């Protein structure tokens, strides 16, 4: 599974960004055009940070596998859920578990300043995402993800 990830604190407009990129309100399958005229990417898009929706890694993997897509776009909070840290850990723990399950992290967009300790060559921060117009942030993220 190819993973495209948005990380940000509350109120960094993660959900608005996913909606702007995909047209998805909550959860949906979309065809995304990669740059360079390649075949469309069949993408499962999910709005809302996994910790905020109390979704464990195991439950998310099962949810995505039912979509029969080859790629997924989803959001993570940098920190674990305050009341459910075991099932809804921080972003680093989610990424470690997904990679251990064979997922490939293709790109990470961090909205704001807090990356939660995530380190990756495919990570790009968007520090002005909370104040820039959402279409400006979406354009930058789309370019970073390699999408038209």
Rosetta blueprint (number, residue, H / E / L):
1 X L
2 X E
3 X E
4 X E
5 X E
6 X E
7 X E
8 X E
9 X L
10 X L
11 X L
12 X L
13 X L
14 X H
15 X H
16 X H
17 X H
18 X H
19 X H
20 X H
21 X H
22 X H
23 X L
24 X L
25 X L
26 X L
27 X E
28 X E
29 X E
30 X E
31 X E
32 X E
33 X L
34 X E
35 X L
36 X L
37 X L
38 X L
39 X L
40 X L
41 X E
42 X E
43 X E
44 X E
45 X E
46 X E
47 X E
48 X E
49 X E
50 X L
51 X L
52 X L
53 X L
54 X L
55 X L
56 X L
57 X H
58 X H
59 X H
60 X H
61 X H
62 X H
63 X H
64 X H
65 X H
66 X H
67 X L
68 X L
69 X L
70 X L
71 X E
72 X E
73 X E
74 X E
75 X E
76 X E
77 X L
78 X L
79 X L
80 X L
81 X L
82 X L
83 X L
84 X L
85 X L
86 X L
87 X L
88 X L
89 X L
90 X L
91 X H
92 X H
93 X H
94 X H
95 X H
96 X H
97 X H
98 X H
99 X H
100 X H
101 X L
102 X L
103 X L
104 X E
105 X E
106 X E
107 X E
108 X E
109 X E
110 X E
111 X E
112 X L
113 X L
114 X L
115 X L
116 X L
117 X L
118 X L
119 X L
120 X L
121 X L
122 X L
123 X E
124 X E
125 X E
126 X E
127 X L
128 X L
129 X L
130 X L
131 X L
132 X L
133 X L
134 X H
135 X H
136 X H
137 X H
138 X H
139 X H
140 X H
141 X H
142 X H
143 X H
144 X H
145 X H
146 X L
147 X E
148 X L
